């Protein structure tokens, strides 16, 4: 009997238990031990939770109620309850079944192969890291752990390169393909480090970039450098990546809520990889998982070759003076400026305008004439998108706050902005036209 055969629906009511995941290799190894019986139906379902920050740990325990007999697990076939990153509020517990996890891992193996070795540098209590462990278990693939995992230390190119060399040496002996899953922020640091980071990336047979949007200029540079990158799209509710380079995995269907699916529209995902719902949230489950399909908050379209393109989020469209503004479009335009290393555009409420866009920038080098840079950015946005989209406040920072999932912590940015904790020019772009 193969491991795949063991994925069967449990005949008994399963307990949900919390598994705290400390930073570093110890956390990866602990979760790997607990994950196997959860996956193969020989033990309780698990809720992986990072030990830090303590506030988020406590919040997850209180809202998702593991180890509480008064709040039984929704279904006996649930193996993992994965908490979302909380980038937009209280973490949700996504119910992932044995069937969904198996379908995702098997479809990934069909696309990219199964004779692999993974380097783990993503938090394993989040879906990207969890799925690396699931694939490793299902395909009996070994893995190497980067010392930075889970925030045990800062992610840096030199250490990652050493981890890569160890894994590469082992793959040279047993012939396994070398794979890694990274977030764009990690990839940026590797590219900015020069040859040590670039050569490390070039060592991989597959570099997955996901969890956050991968900027187009970065994609182009990676491919120019001969780095075998695949751009992943998915979320916790789809067992992580379910579309790679615009092509869904086998068994995954993508639909848009537009006529003939020609115009951009809301992305709906169906197939065996879709989660069973949300922990202790039946109303939200009913709305989000109608008819077995997951209705995302993302918009997209199909290009002329049939590839899915992600355009942004439904909830990133704000109304500024009666005009709809897509914050992701503003971000993308700012990111194209050669002096900009990173950017996040948020909105804050305003009595006069309704919402106003605010931009937080990280530059590639010290900028002496910030007023000129601000003027260039505002003029570009005004000319290409419209006056309503011009950020009313532009702030400079050395880095942007990040969640451990690799996404920008927009809640922290909004709090910083509204409390005026960040220094920088604050300009009014004028009346929206």
ABEGO torsion letter per residue (X at the ends): XBAAAABBBBABBBBBBBBBBBBEAAAAAAAAAAAAAAAAGABBBBBBBBAOBAAAAAAAAAAAGBGBAABBBABAABABBBBBAGAAEBBBBBBBBAAAAAAAAAAAAAAAEABBBBBBABBAABAAAAAAAAAAAAAGBBBBBBAABGGABBBBAAAAAAAAAAAAAAAAAAGBBBBBBBBAAAAAAAAAAEAAAAAAAAABABBBBBGBBBBAAAAAAAAAAGBBBBBBBEBAAAGEBABBGGBBBBGBBBBBABBGGABBBBBBBBEAABBAEBBGBAAAAAAAABGGBBBBABBBBBBAAGBBBBAEBAAABBBBGGBBBBAAAAAAAAAABAABABBBBBBBBBAAAGBBBBBBBBBABBBABAAAAAAAAAAAAAAAAEAAABBABBBBBABBBBBAAGBBBAAAAAAAAAAGABBEBBBBAEBBX
